[in-house]
Structures are given as C-alpha cells and as structure tokens.
Amino acid sequence: MIGIIGGTGPQGRGLAYRLARAGVDVLIGSRDPERGMAAAEEVRRLVGDDVSVQGAGNADLPGRADMLLVTVPYEGLASTLRPLAEQVGDMIVMSAVNKLSFAGGPQALPVEAGSSAEEVARLLPAARVTTAFNNVSATHLRNAEHVFDEDVLVCGDDDDAVKRTVEVASRVDGLRGVSCGPLRLAFTIEAMTAVVISVNATHGVTAGLRITGL
Ligand SMILES: NC(=O)c1ccc[n+]([C@@H]2O[C@H](COP(=O)([O-])OP(=O)(O)OC[C@H]3O[C@@H](n4cnc5c(N)ncnc54)[C@H](OP(=O)(O)O)[C@@H]3O)[C@@H](O)[C@H]2O)c1
C-alpha cells in the first residue's frame, strides 16, 4: 500500500486515481482525516468500489503503508514531515515536490538543502528518499481521457528504493520509471518541471518527458 502524504491536492488525488486504476492499494493522507477520506471516496467513485483506496490523517500513514509518497507543497514539508521522522524510520519515501515560482513564467527556485527531495531526506534522516512523478502533470493525471507516453525520472541513494520506485511509476499506464542516479540529481529533475510546463504553454500541448535510447 502506498500512503500519499498531503494526497488531497490535485497531484495527490491524480496519482491516487492512476495508481488505483493500476490496481495499487492507496491511502490518501491529509492534515484532516475527514478530508483524506473524502478524497478517497472521490477516487473510488471514479475507479470503482473494488479498488482499495482509503483516507487517513498524515500521521497514520507510516504505520499503515508500505511506501510513502509526498505531495505537499515545499512550504509544508517541515511542519508535515518533522513530526513523522521516528515513525517513518527507513521507509521508502518518494518525493513529487517541486519548488517553483510562476511569477513571470514557470521557473525553479533554489532550495537550501539542494532540492526538495534532499529537504525531505533532511527532515526524515533514516528514510530512503527518491524522486517520483515530479514532471507529471496533475491535470493529465486527473483527466481519464489523457493517454500518457512519458518517463518518470527516479533518483535516490538507495538502490532498492530506486528499483521499487521505478516499479511503482511503471505500474501507471503509459508511464515508465527510469532510474537516473543519486539523489543529488533531484534538483535538476525537479527544475525540469518548469521546462515541461513552459513547453506545454508555449505549444498548447500536453507533452511529457521521454528519455530516448534506453
Ligand atoms: N500540481 C501539479 O501539476 C504538480 C505536478 C508535479 C509535481 N507537483 C508537486 O506535488 C505537490 C502537490 O502539488 P498540488 O498541486 O497537489 O499541491 P496543493 O494542492 O497546494 O497541496 C497538496 C495538499 O497538501 C496539503 N497542504 C497544503 N499546504 C500545506 C501546508 N502549508 N502544510 C502542510 N500541508 C499542506 C493540503 O492537504 P490537506 O489540507 O488535506 O492536509 C493539500 O491538499 C507539490 O509539491 C508540487 O510541487 C505538482
């Protein structure tokens, strides 16, 4: 089961929807368990009652999920993750977080830790942190008609965590997880999201990233 921390926003709901459609059990987390449960009900309505999608408070996720996925805004990372550090322990924690600004067009903002994913690793010191779904649009995730044809760039310092994140990403129809290397590449991956958003706005398309030659 994948626990999505801050899973009630567009990105968390979109990923919950796509993962549930792929048969993955999902637990949608929120600061308010009621909101998590309402989001889970929405996803079940879209996918069907035979899927396992539940809602809970963020603090319940480490005890119930096998892997975690973080989809809170960068500004919410410290208050959300610091209190969970002990419970999370050495779990695999996938980060979809990008610190972007949209003033004057999309651009990546600097992060003191190096990247949002490295900030997640700083706040959860024993966790095995990877990047996942950073460049995948919430609008596309939530649009049932959208057919994906793109890669999910996965970096991390723990080989098993990277492998398992690649497997999770590849479960979603049309997405392919690609292992890229160590966590220090996370900022480059996160920053590419600004480029993808800009390409889509410039050309009026629903493009995604694809690594060729693999
Ligand atoms: N939107 C996209 O297309 C997209 C694409 C790729 C990556 N991402 C990344 O995915 C993450 C989520 O994006 P989103 O658009 O879904 O974000 P969002 O709607 O702004 O936030 C997601 C959820 O996080 C919780 N949250 C909001 N502010 C918080 C705070 N200050 N402290 C703690 N929790 C807070 C809220 O859940 P509760 O109120 O229920 O707790 C909210 O529903 C971001 O880091 C973003 O960079 C987004």
The ligand as a Tripos MOL2 file, in Angstrom:
@<TRIPOS>MOLECULE
LIG
   48    52     1     0     0
SMALL
NO_CHARGES

@<TRIPOS>ATOM
      1 N1          0.0300   20.1980   -9.4990 N.am      1 LIG1
      2 C1          0.8560   19.6370  -10.3730 C.2       1 LIG1
      3 O1          0.5740   19.5630  -11.6150 O.2       1 LIG1
      4 C2          2.1570   19.0330   -9.9030 C.ar      1 LIG1
      5 C3          2.9630   18.3160  -10.8030 C.ar      1 LIG1
      6 C4          4.1660   17.7320  -10.3410 C.ar      1 LIG1
      7 C5          4.5300   17.8810   -9.0210 C.ar      1 LIG1
      8 N2          3.7340   18.5870   -8.1760 N.ar      1 LIG1
      9 C6          4.1390   18.7360   -6.7670 C.3       1 LIG1
     10 O2          3.2480   17.9760   -5.9870 O.3       1 LIG1
     11 C7          2.9910   18.6260   -4.7630 C.3       1 LIG1
     12 C8          1.4940   18.7950   -4.6100 C.3       1 LIG1
     13 O3          1.0010   19.5990   -5.6080 O.3       1 LIG1
     14 P1         -0.5340   20.0840   -5.5380 P.3       1 LIG1
     15 O4         -0.7660   20.9780   -6.6840 O.co2     1 LIG1
     16 O5         -1.4160   18.9020   -5.3320 O.co2     1 LIG1
     17 O6         -0.4430   20.9550   -4.1720 O.3       1 LIG1
     18 P2         -1.5240   21.5750   -3.1710 P.3       1 LIG1
     19 O7         -2.8910   21.3240   -3.6830 O.co2     1 LIG1
     20 O8         -1.1380   23.0010   -2.9450 O.co2     1 LIG1
     21 O9         -1.2310   20.7800   -1.8240 O.3       1 LIG1
     22 C9         -1.4770   19.4040   -1.6880 C.3       1 LIG1
     23 C10        -2.0250   19.1160   -0.3100 C.3       1 LIG1
     24 O10        -1.0310   19.4020    0.6690 O.3       1 LIG1
     25 C11        -1.6440   19.8810    1.8540 C.3       1 LIG1
     26 N3         -1.0550   21.1800    2.1870 N.ar      1 LIG1
     27 C12        -1.2030   22.3560    1.5410 C.ar      1 LIG1
     28 N4         -0.4710   23.3230    2.1250 N.ar      1 LIG1
     29 C13         0.1250   22.7520    3.2000 C.ar      1 LIG1
     30 C14         0.9960   23.2270    4.2180 C.ar      1 LIG1
     31 N5          1.4100   24.5080    4.2440 N.pl3     1 LIG1
     32 N6          1.4220   22.3670    5.1470 N.ar      1 LIG1
     33 C15         1.0200   21.0570    5.1310 C.ar      1 LIG1
     34 N7          0.1980   20.5310    4.1970 N.ar      1 LIG1
     35 C16        -0.2390   21.3870    3.2420 C.ar      1 LIG1
     36 C17        -3.1310   20.0220    1.5720 C.3       1 LIG1
     37 O11        -3.7610   18.8710    2.1140 O.3       1 LIG1
     38 P3         -4.6300   18.8980    3.4710 P.3       1 LIG1
     39 O12        -5.1610   20.2980    3.6280 O.co2     1 LIG1
     40 O13        -5.7090   17.9190    3.1770 O.co2     1 LIG1
     41 O14        -3.7030   18.4860    4.5430 O.co2     1 LIG1
     42 C18        -3.2110   19.9810    0.0750 C.3       1 LIG1
     43 O15        -4.4330   19.4240   -0.4030 O.3       1 LIG1
     44 C19         3.7500   19.9560   -4.7810 C.3       1 LIG1
     45 O16         4.9370   19.8310   -4.0470 O.3       1 LIG1
     46 C20         4.0490   20.1820   -6.2620 C.3       1 LIG1
     47 O17         5.2860   20.8530   -6.4400 O.3       1 LIG1
     48 C21         2.5460   19.1610   -8.5730 C.ar      1 LIG1
@<TRIPOS>BOND
     1     1     2 1
     2     2     3 2
     3     2     4 1
     4     4     5 ar
     5     4    48 ar
     6     5     6 ar
     7     6     7 ar
     8     7     8 ar
     9     8     9 1
    10     8    48 ar
    11     9    10 1
    12     9    46 1
    13    10    11 1
    14    11    12 1
    15    11    44 1
    16    12    13 1
    17    13    14 1
    18    14    15 2
    19    14    16 1
    20    14    17 1
    21    17    18 1
    22    18    19 2
    23    18    20 1
    24    18    21 1
    25    21    22 1
    26    22    23 1
    27    23    24 1
    28    23    42 1
    29    24    25 1
    30    25    26 1
    31    25    36 1
    32    26    27 ar
    33    26    35 ar
    34    27    28 ar
    35    28    29 ar
    36    29    30 ar
    37    29    35 ar
    38    30    31 1
    39    30    32 ar
    40    32    33 ar
    41    33    34 ar
    42    34    35 ar
    43    36    37 1
    44    36    42 1
    45    37    38 1
    46    38    39 2
    47    38    40 1
    48    38    41 1
    49    42    43 1
    50    44    45 1
    51    44    46 1
    52    46    47 1
@<TRIPOS>SUBSTRUCTURE
     1 LIG1         1 GROUP 0 **** ****
